């Protein structure tokens, strides 16, 4: 039984080089990533490389990672030419990484179909304007590839603590994206499999309130909608499992941003049936 982590991030060497050559954000300088408008964060680019991804899998005891370039870098905020240079650098390097990994890495392309990728990643706010991205979603649905929705660049108010962007801005973005999909997307693309990162920002916790305001809760139970577990623990997972059962939840870690074993330990605490559903059965549905 192959097990999957659907949410890991990869910066292949070609993308690292392209970021290091830039003079404006997003850029890499001296083991720091400079983002606009979030600021500067210390990191080691090697932690996002192929060997690190494989090492994360080995430590967690997981077979396969689905890797992506996070929209939080803000590449989509650049003009078309600049953005395309970075996207091409990522796609080139990701293809090589997948080949090098001997089946242990699968990759998501950046916001569109690309040959050799398992699906595509979109920033959450892309789903706020479904008409704009509809040709891309049409193409992915036709090709039976899946969409992964991830927070995009954050704009924390001045003076807020370091955790603000990831816990307030990111979750707000994800709730908007999830609500937009429930309101309009699932009816328009009923066969497109879609995964919302970080439990859709906790949006499932709002389903009872939405139902009290007239929302048809069956839309949230559509079999093509999945939520990934990254960064959450037992209490949040218990509520989601009670709401959806195990069928609509997939294991994702957000490694290397977060240690891949943290959420996985909580998933494993629910027993082998939960592990099989979240780490094998449901990811397999995404990929077939």
C-alpha positions in Angstrom: 0.0 0.0 0.0 1.8 3.1 -1.2 1.3 6.1 1.1 1.2 9.7 0.0 1.9 13.2 1.4 0.0 15.5 -1.0 1.5 18.8 0.3 5.3 19.2 0.2 7.2 22.0 -1.4 10.1 21.8 -3.8 12.4 24.5 -5.0 14.5 22.8 -7.7 18.0 24.1 -8.4 16.9 25.9 -11.5 14.3 27.9 -9.5 16.8 28.7 -6.7 19.2 30.0 -9.3 16.5 32.1 -10.9 15.5 33.6 -7.5 19.1 34.3 -6.6 19.6 36.3 -9.8 16.6 38.6 -9.1 17.0 42.2 -7.9 13.4 42.6 -6.6 11.1 40.3 -4.6 10.7 37.4 -4.7 14.4 36.8 -4.4 17.0 34.8 -2.5 19.9 36.4 -0.7 22.3 34.8 1.8 20.0 32.1 3.1 17.0 34.4 3.2 13.9 34.7 1.0 12.7 38.2 0.4 9.0 38.4 -0.3 6.7 41.3 -1.2 4.8 42.3 0.9 5.5 39.8 3.7 9.1 40.6 4.3 12.3 38.6 4.8 12.6 35.0 6.2 15.8 33.1 6.9 15.9 29.6 5.4 18.3 27.2 3.7 17.2 26.6 0.1 18.7 23.1 0.4 15.8 22.3 2.7 13.5 22.6 -0.3 15.6 20.5 -2.6 15.1 17.0 -4.0 17.3 15.2 -1.4 15.6 17.0 1.4 12.2 16.0 0.1 13.2 12.4 -0.1 14.7 12.6 3.4 11.4 14.0 4.7 9.6 11.0 3.2 12.1 8.5 4.8 11.8 10.1 8.2 8.0 10.1 8.1 7.8 6.6 6.6 5.8 7.8 3.6 6.4 6.5 0.1 5.4 9.4 -2.2 5.3 13.2 -2.0 3.3 15.4 -4.3 5.4 18.5 -4.5 4.7 22.1 -5.6 6.0 25.6 -5.8 4.0 27.6 -3.2 2.0 30.5 -4.4 3.1 32.3 -1.2 6.3 33.3 -3.1 4.1 35.8 -4.9 5.2 34.9 -8.4 1.7 35.5 -9.7 2.0 39.1 -8.6 4.8 39.8 -11.1 4.3 41.0 -14.6 3.8 38.2 -17.2 7.4 38.1 -18.4 9.0 37.9 -15.0 6.5 35.4 -13.7 7.0 33.2 -16.7 10.7 33.0 -16.3 10.3 31.7 -12.7 7.5 29.3 -13.7 9.6 27.9 -16.5 12.6 27.5 -14.1 10.4 25.6 -11.7 8.8 23.4 -14.3 12.1 22.5 -15.8 13.6 21.6 -12.4 10.5 19.8 -11.2 10.4 17.5 -14.2 14.0 16.6 -13.5 13.3 16.0 -9.8 10.4 13.7 -10.6 12.6 11.6 -12.9 15.5 11.6 -10.4 13.2 10.4 -7.6 12.3 7.0 -9.2 8.6 7.4 -8.5 8.8 8.9 -5.0 8.0 12.5 -6.1 5.1 13.7 -8.2 4.8 17.4 -9.1 2.1 20.0 -9.6 2.5 22.6 -12.3 1.9 26.3 -11.6 -1.7 27.3 -12.4 -2.0 25.4 -15.8 -1.6 22.1 -17.5 2.0 21.1 -18.1 3.0 17.8 -19.6 4.4 15.3 -17.1 2.7 16.9 -14.0 0.0 15.2 -11.8 -2.1 18.3 -11.6 -1.8 22.0 -11.0 -1.5 24.3 -7.9 -3.5 27.6 -7.7 -3.4 30.4 -5.3 -6.6 30.6 -3.2 -7.5 34.0 -4.5 -7.5 32.7 -8.1 -10.8 31.0 -7.2 -12.3 34.3 -6.3 -12.6 35.0 -10.0 -13.6 31.7 -11.5 -14.4 33.2 -14.9 -10.8 34.4 -15.3 -9.4 30.9 -14.6 -12.2 28.9 -16.2 -10.2 28.0 -19.4 -7.5 26.5 -17.2 -9.9 24.6 -15.0 -11.8 23.4 -18.1 -8.5 22.0 -19.5 -7.6 20.3 -16.2 -11.0 18.7 -15.8 -10.9 17.4 -19.4 -7.5 15.9 -18.8 -8.7 14.3 -15.5 -6.0 16.1 -13.5 -6.6 17.5 -10.1 -6.3 21.0 -8.6 -4.5 21.9 -5.4 -5.6 25.2 -3.8 -3.0 26.8 -1.6 -2.7 30.2 0.1 -1.1 33.0 -1.9 1.0 36.0 -1.0 -0.2 37.6 2.3 -0.5 41.2 3.2 -0.4 41.4 7.0 -1.2 44.8 8.6 1.8 46.7 10.0 2.8 45.8 13.5 1.3 42.3 13.5 3.3 39.4 14.9 5.1 36.9 12.8 2.4 34.3 13.0 -0.3 36.6 11.6 0.2 35.9 7.9 0.1 32.1 8.2 -2.7 31.8 10.7 -5.0 34.8 9.8 -4.3 35.8 6.2 -3.8 32.3 4.8 -6.8 30.9 6.5 -9.0 33.8 5.4 -7.8 33.3 1.8 -8.7 29.6 2.0 -12.1 30.2 3.4 -12.9 32.5 0.6 -11.7 30.0 -2.0 -13.7 27.2 -0.4 -16.8 29.3 -0.2 -16.5 30.3 -3.8 -16.1 26.7 -4.9 -19.1 25.6 -2.9 -21.2 28.5 -4.2 -20.3 28.3 -7.9 -17.3 26.0 -8.7 -18.6 22.5 -7.9 -21.7 22.9 -10.1 -19.6 24.3 -12.9 -16.9 21.7 -12.8 -18.6 18.6 -11.2 -15.9 16.2 -12.3 -12.8 18.3 -11.3 -11.1 16.9 -8.3 -9.9 19.7 -6.0 -7.9 19.7 -2.8 -8.0 22.7 -0.4 -4.9 23.0 1.7 -4.9 23.6 5.5 -8.5 22.1 5.9 -9.7 25.0 3.7 -8.7 27.4 6.4 -11.0 25.7 8.9 -14.0 26.5 6.7 -15.7 23.2 7.4 -16.1 24.4 11.0 -18.5 27.0 9.6 -20.8 24.5 7.8 -23.5 24.5 10.5 -23.6 28.3 10.5 -23.7 28.2 6.7 -26.6 25.7 6.8 -28.5 27.9 9.2 -28.2 30.7 6.7 -29.6 28.6 3.8 -26.6 26.8 2.5 -27.2 23.3 1.1 -24.7 21.2 3.0 -24.7 18.5 0.3 -22.5 20.7 -1.9 -19.8 20.3 0.7 -20.1 16.6 0.6 -19.5 16.4 -3.2 -17.1 13.5 -3.8 -14.6 15.6 -5.8 -13.8 18.0 -2.9 -10.9 17.1 -0.6 -9.2 18.9 2.3 -5.6 18.4 3.3 -4.5 18.1 6.9 -1.4 20.3 6.9 -0.5 22.0 10.2 -3.6 20.7 12.1 -3.8 18.3 15.1 -6.1 15.8 16.6 -8.9 18.2 17.7 -9.3 19.8 14.3 -9.0 16.4 12.6 -11.7 14.9 14.9 -14.1 17.6 13.9 -13.5 17.1 10.2 -13.7 13.4 10.4 -17.0 13.7 12.3 -18.3 16.0 9.6 -17.1 14.3 6.5 -15.9 10.8 7.5 -12.5 9.9 6.2 -13.5 10.0 2.5 -12.8 13.7 1.8 -9.6 14.2 3.8 -6.0 13.6 2.5 -2.8 13.7 4.4 -0.6 16.7 3.6 2.3 18.0 5.7 3.5 21.3 4.3 7.1 20.1 4.6 9.6 21.5 4.9 7.8 24.6 6.3 6.4 22.2 9.0 7.9 18.9 10.2 6.2 16.2 8.2 5.9 13.9 11.1 3.8 16.3 13.3 0.4 16.0 11.6 1.1 12.5 10.5 1.4 11.4 14.1 -2.1 12.7 14.7 -3.4 11.0 11.6 -1.9 7.7 12.8 -3.4 8.1 16.2 -6.8 7.4 14.6 -5.7 3.9 13.6 -4.9 2.0 10.5 -8.2 2.6 8.8 -7.8 6.3 8.9 -4.2 6.1 7.7 -5.3 4.0 4.8 -8.0 6.4 3.8 -6.0 9.6 4.2 -2.6 8.4 3.1 -3.5 5.9 0.4 -7.2 5.6 -0.7 -8.0 9.3 -1.1 -4.8 10.4 -2.7 -5.1 7.5 -5.1 -8.5 8.8 -6.2 -6.9 12.2 -6.9 -4.3 10.5 -9.2 -6.6 8.2 -11.2 
